[in-house]
Amino acid sequence: MITDTVNGAIDVAVRDLIASLVAEPWGHVAPSVYETARLVTLSPWLGGHGERITYLLQSQRADGGWGPPQGYALVPTLSATEALLGTLRRMGSGAQRDHGEAQLATAAARGLQALTNWLRADLLVPDTPGADLIVPSLVAEINQHLDHVAAPCLEPWQGGRLGLPAGMDEIRLVKVRHAMAAGAELPGKLLHFLEVLGPAARRAAGIHPVGPGTVGASPAATAAWIGTPDSLTPTDPALAYLAKVAGGGPVSCPLPITVFEQAWVVSGLARAGMRFAVPPSTVASLGAAMDPMGTPTGPGLPADADTTSVALFALGQIGQPVDPRGLWTYETADGFCTWPGEDGFSVTTNAHVLDAIGQYVHSANPAPRYVAAIERLTTTLREHQRPDGQWHDRWHASPYYATMCCTLALNDFGRGHMAVEAVARAVDWVLSTQRSDGSWGRWGGTAEETAYALQVLLIARPGAAGVGAAARRGYAYLCGAAGQRPDPPLWYGKELYHPAAIVGAGVLAALHLARQRPDVTAAAATTTAPNPRQAAASR
């Protein structure tokens, strides 16, 4: 009875999740400290301004910073501190302050102290997109504020002007600003960071909102383009976009993520063997986005190989295969780039390309180039595997996500003993890193990372020694995690962000896989059964 009830609940949760792709086509992304703070600075005239300041105050950490651990806190902390200092500066820098202003000053001082401590300690800055533009821009803005905000207002902070992290400079930011001033056309991927250009971003020539009115799929970039709304009507698409995303105060980024969310949700659930009806509008959206360059995450962003590959894989999983010839645009000497000119290499992009091409090869009579690509991708992924069996990637902070992507791609489509050995080593690493409470996680156990680990074990090597016992503990953890506080953001953007529907799909996929194994779920069923709808929604 418990088994039937839980399986039925999983089915209902999946239907709800798929329906949400249609009901909220822009996507489900948790609020962003960085992006919310940018709107506090750029658009104080926009409705919800007070709520955005309250969000910043309430989300500050005990140590004065904002955001995730380690260097991932730098960008959100710079953004929030700048926004609070700018708000104080607009209020005036007199010594007499009311309670609200004193609260802002205290929070700003605590942010400054955290930043001072980190930068003096040579904080390691992660390679999040645009960090070499965002960090110098915000440091300069903070230092300008410090020249105008009275020092006594920021006590007990005793620091001076902020410097840049070790190894970082302003060179790229200066070059981009000079190019903009000279009338050069910005690469599409830089529109996502338009706010770093300062006043030059306002109604910049050659830049226009697209889709629902967004610039760069970013509220901050759109706000920077708008500047002040003096010459825009209330029905202007950019104003309408900003009003919609900011209606409740805090804002999310990136947004919209229409194709990205649809592709990851559909492909993740289908790969786990789940059966569900995909709405015609979702199928049409995935297919319509394909052009010779592939598809972007959503309106306002350039096409990329990662989203294109997962969308292709999703279409193939639901019986709508499409020739992946558009991926050849992204082929390089090292494998496949996420987009032309990418600074760095992504193993998850290459794993997803292997999924897309491998699935197509299995369902068609492919040209030799496709078969050769599978051989090459197998070698590439194996070469990037770490000695202990894990993978790391530039689009996600957790090695469990990268390891799941690479392991499942090699397991399903890799060629030869090299793929078999790589998968076995990955499974061994996952087994060896389970926490005492049954979870997995980089900084602490999370439902998201536990779901990825369970998928590695239950899809790639379900019969391997130790998998059953580890899966039982992991499943029990997921049962207990349902309804608890949301997982932390782990996905790379301007700061780490949390795509809730995608993470929820991963949890549901893991629960479904576990429910197919009575030896995994029997022990947990005697104590508690998961609420899949709650588990997916709370992620």
N, C-alpha and C positions, 0 to 999 in steps of 0.2 A: 504493500500500500504506500509506504513512504517513497519507494522508488517511483511508482507511477505518479505520485503527487509532485515530486521534485522534477521529474522529466516533463510533466505538464507545465509546471511553472517556468522551466527553462524555455519551452516553446512559446509561452505567452510573452516572456521577457524579450525573446528574439523578435516576435511580431511587433511589440511596442517599439523596439529599437529601429527596426526597418521602417515602421510608419513615421518615426521621428525624422528620418531622412527627407521625407516629403513635407512633413509639417513645418520643419525648420531647415530649409535647404541651405541656409548660410553656414550651418554647422553648429557644433556644441563645443565651445572652448571656454575654459575657466577664466575668470578675470585676471588681467595682467597688471602688476605693479608698475612696470616700466611704462606701458601704454597709457594707463590711467593718469600717471603723473605727468606725462607729456600733454595730455588734454587739460590738466590743471594749469599748466603754463601757457599753452597755445590758445586755449578756448575758454577763458573764464566766463565768457558771455553765454556759454552753452548750458542748457538746462541740466541739472544734476551736479553742478559744480560743487556745492556743499557736500553732497554725498560722496563725491570723489575724494575730497580732502579727508572726510571722516574715514573712508576706506584706507587711505594711506596711514592715518594715525593708528587705526586699529590693527593693521597688519604689520606694524613694526615689531621686530624681534627684540628679545630681552637685551641683546648686545648692541642694539642701536641700528642694526642693519635690516635689510629687507630681502626676502627671497630665499632660495635654496642654500645649502651649505657651500663652503669653500669659495673659490673664485667665481662661482656662478652668482654670488650675491652682489658682485661689484656693479653690474649694469643697473639692476633695479634699485640699489641703494643710491647710486649717483642720481638716477632719475627722480626718485622720491625726495631726496635731500634738496636737489635743485628746485623742484616744484614748491617745497615748503619755504625755502629762502626767497624765491621769487614772489610768493604770496605775501610774506612779511615785508618785502621791499615795496610792494604795491600799497600795503597798509601804511607805510611810513616807518622811519627808523627811530622814532622818539622813544624815550625811556618809559613813558607811561603807557601801559598796555593792559587790555582787559584780559579776562580769564582765557578766552579763546586764542588770543594772540600769544599769550604766555605758553599755552599748550603747543602751539605751532613752533615757537622758538625752542622749547625744550626738545621736541622731536627732531628739529633740524640740527640742534647742537649734538644730540646723540648720534645722528647720522654722520655728522662731520667727524666726530670722534672715532666712530667705527672705520670710516674711510681713511682717516689719518693713520690709525693703527695698522690697517691692512697694507697701505701703500708704503709705509716705512718698513714693513716686514717682507717686502718684495713678493706680494701676492701673485700667485700664478693665475693668469687670466685665460680661461678656456677659449677655444676657437669657435665661439658662437658667431653666427653671421653678423657682419657689420660692426663687430666689436672695435675694430681699429678706426672706425668712423664715429661710433657712438661715444666711446669713452673720452677721446680728446675733446669732442664737442661739449659734453656735459662738464668736464673738468674746467674748461674755459668759462662756461656760463656760471658755474659755482664761484670761481675766483672773481668774476665781475660782481656778483652779488656781495661777496665778502668786502669789496671796496665801498659798499654803500650801506650795508646793514651794520648798525652800531654793535661793536664787540660785546659790551655788557649784556646785550640781549641774548647772546649765545653762550653765556656762562653755564656750566663750568668748562666748556670746551676752550682750550688754550692754544690751539694749533695755528698754523699760518696758511698760506696759499697751498692748494693741493698740487702735487706733481703727477706725472703720468706713471703708470706701472713700469717696472723694469722691462726693457726691450720694446716698448711701444713709443711711437712718435706721432706727429701730426701730418706727416708727409702726404699720406693718401687723402686725408680730409682736405688739406690745402689744394691738392691737385684737382679733386672733384669740384670744389668750390670755384676754382679758377676756370675750369672747363665750363661750368654752368654760366659763369659771368661772361665767358667768351661766346656763348650761344651754342655750345656743342650739345648734341643729343645724348642724354644719359642712357646707359644700358638699362634694359627693362628691369633687371634685378635690383638696381639701385633705387628705383622708385619706392620700394618698400621702406627705405630709410630716408625719405625726402626731408624729414624734419631736421636732419643734421646740417642742412644747407643754410639754416637760419632764415632771415628775412627774404633772401633770394628765392625761396621756395614759393612765395605767394604768387599765385596765378602765373607760374613760370611758363614761358613760351615753349610750346611743343609738348606740354604735359597736360593731359586731359583726363578727368574721371572716366571710368569705364564701368560696364555692367550696371550694378545698382547704384553707382555714383562714387565708387571707391578709387583712391589713388594707391596703388601698391598693396591692395588688400590689407590696409593698415589705417586705423582711426587716426593715429598720430600723423602719418604722411598726408592723409586727407585734410586734417586740421591745419597742417602747415601750408598746404596748397591754398586752402580757403583764406587763411589769415583772419581778417575781420570780415563779417558777412555783409558789409555795407552795400555792395552792388549786386548781391544775389537775392533772388526771391525765395520765400520760404519753401517753394516747391522745387528749387534747384536740386538736381540729383545728389550733388556732393553734400549739401546741407541736410537733405532727407536721409542719406546714408548715415551721416554723423549723428543726427537726432535719433535714429533707430538704434544704433549700437550703443549710444550713451544714455538712453532714456532712463535707465535705472541707476545711473551714477558710474560705477566702475565699468571699464570696457575690456574687451578681449582682443587678442591678436595672435595669429593672423585671422582675418575674417573678411570675406567669406572663404570657406575651405570646402566648397561643395564637392568637387570631384575627388579630392583627397579623402574626405570622410566617407563618401559613398564607396570608393574603391577599397579602402582598408577594411571597412565594416563587412562588405559583401564577400570579399576574398577571404578574410579571416574566418568568418563563420562557415563558409563553404568548404574551406580546406580542412576544417575539423570534422567534416562529414555531416553537417547540419542541413536539414531540408527546410526551405522556407520560400515563400513567394516573393519575388522581387517586383516592385511596382513598375509598370511600363515606363513611367516618367523617369525612374532611376536608370533603367536600362538605356533609355534614349539619351539621358544626360551623359552617361559614361561613353556611349558611342558617338554622340554628336561632338564631343570635345576633341575627338581625334582629327588631327590635320597632319600634313607632312612633317611637322616638327613635334607632333605628339600633343600632350595636354598639360595645362598648368594645374596647380593645386586649386586655384579658383580665379575669378576675375581680378585683374590687376596685377597678376604675377606672370612671369614668363613660363613657357612650357619647359618641362624638365623630364629627364629620363626616369626618375624614381616614380613620380605620379603616373607617367605614361605606362610604365611596366606593370604597376599594380592594377591600374585600370584595365589593361589588356588581360592580365591574369584573372581579374574578376569577371570580365566578359566571357572568357573561356570556361570558367568554373560554372557559369549559369547557362552554358550552351550557346553562347553568341560569340564564337571565336573571330578574331580580327588578325590579319597578317601584321606581325610586328615590324614591318620594314622601316617604319619611322624611327626605330631605335638606332639605325645605322648612323643617324646624324650625330649621335653621342659617342660613337666608337673612337677610342684613342689608342695610343701605343700601350697604355697600361691597363686597358679594360674598357669601361664605359664611364664617362663623366656624368655628373648630375645635370649640368648644363655646360655649354661651350665656354671655356675660359675659367672653369672652376678652380679655385685655389684649394687644392687638397684632393683627397681620394675617399670615396665612400664605399665601404664593403656592403652596406645594406642596399645601396643603389644597384651594385653589381649582382647581389643575390636576387633582387627583384627582376633584373634583366634576365637572369638565368631562369627564373620562374616563367616569365613571359615567353621566352624563346623555347624553353624546354617543353612547355605545355603545347605550343604550336607544333613543334616537331613530332610530338606524340599523336597529334590529331590530323596531321596533313602529310603531304609528300614534299618535304622541304628541299630547297636548294642546298647544295653542299656548304654554302656560307653559314647557314644556321647551325648545322652539325658542328662545324669547326668552331663556332662561337661557344657552343656548350663545352667543348674540350678546353677551350681557352679560359672560360669563366671558372671551370673546375680548378684549373691550375692557379688562377688568380686568387680565388678565395682561399685555397689551401695555403698559398704563400703569405697571406695576410693573417692567418690564424696564429695566435700567440702560443708560445711553447706549452702552456698549461692547458690549452684546448679552447680558450674563449676567444671571442672577437670583440673589438671596440670599434665605434663608428662616430662620425662627426655630426650625425643627425639625431642622436639620442644619448643621454648621459649614462644609461645603464648598459653594461655589457650583456645583460640577459636579453635585451631586445635584439642587439646585433647578433648574438649567438643563436637566438631562435631563427632569425631571418636566414642566416648563412647555413645553419644546420638543416632546416627544412628544405631549402633549395637544393643543397647537395644530396640530401636523402632522396628527394623525388626525381631530380634531373641530372645530378652529377654523374660523371663517367669514370669508371675504373676503380682500382684499389685506392687511389688517392682520395676519392670522395668517401669511400667506406671508412678509411682510417681517420679522416677528418671528423666525420660524424661520431665515430666511437670516442675520439678524444674529447669532443664537445660534451657528450653525454657523461663521460667520467668527470669532467670539470663541474657540470651542473650538480651531479651527485655529491661531489666533495665540498660544495659551497652552501649546502642547505643549512639554515640556521636552526638553533635548538627548538624554536617554536614551530618548525615546519615550513617557514617562509623562506623566500629568497629576496635579496635586495642589496644595492650598492651601499647605501648609508644606513639602512634599516629595512626590515621586512616590509614589503608592500604587496597589495593584491595584484597590481599590474605586473610586477616582476615575477611574482610567484606563478601567475598565469603563463608567462612566457616560458619559465622553467618547466612547468608541467607539460606544455605543448612539445618541448624538445623531447622529454622523456616518453610521453605517451604516443607521439606520432613517429618519432625516429627509431626508438629502440624499446618498444613496450615490453619485450620479454627479457631484457638484459637484467643481469644480477643486480639487485638492489633497487630496481626501478619501482617495483610494487610497494615496498615499504616507504620509499621516499615520496611516492605519489600519494599514499595514504596520509602522511603527515602534511603534505602540501594541500591536499583537499580539505583536511580538517581545519587548516589555517584559513582557507578561503571561506569555509562555512562560518567561522567565527568573525571574519573580517566584514561580512555583510552588514551594512548599515553603520559601520564605524566611520571615523573622519575620512574625508577624501584623500586619495593618494597624492603625494607631492608631484609637482610638474617635473617631467623628465625629458621632454621633447625639445630639440634645439630650435630656437627662433631668436629674436633680438635678446630675449632672456628665455630661460626654460619655460615651456608652457604645457598645458594639460588638455589634450583633445578628448573630452569626456566620452563621447560616443565610441571612438576608436578603442579607447582603453576598456570601456564596458564590453565591447564585442570580444576583446581578448579574454576577459574574465569569463564570459559566457561560453566561449569556445573551450576553455580549460575545464569548466564545470561539465560541459557535455562529454568531453573525452573521458573524464573521470567516471561519469555515470555509466559509461559503457563497460566499466571494469568493476564487477561486484566485489572483487577482492580489495579494490581501492576504497570503495564507498561504504562497505559494510560496517567498519568500526565507527566511522563518523556518524552513520545513520542511527546508531544506538544512543547517541548523545544529543546531536542537533542536526537538523537538515538546513541547507542554505535556502535563503530567499533570493532566487536569481534575479528577480525584478529589482529588489532593493540593492543587491550587490552590484548590478550593472549601473543603476541610477546613481549610486553613491560614489562611483569611481570618478 
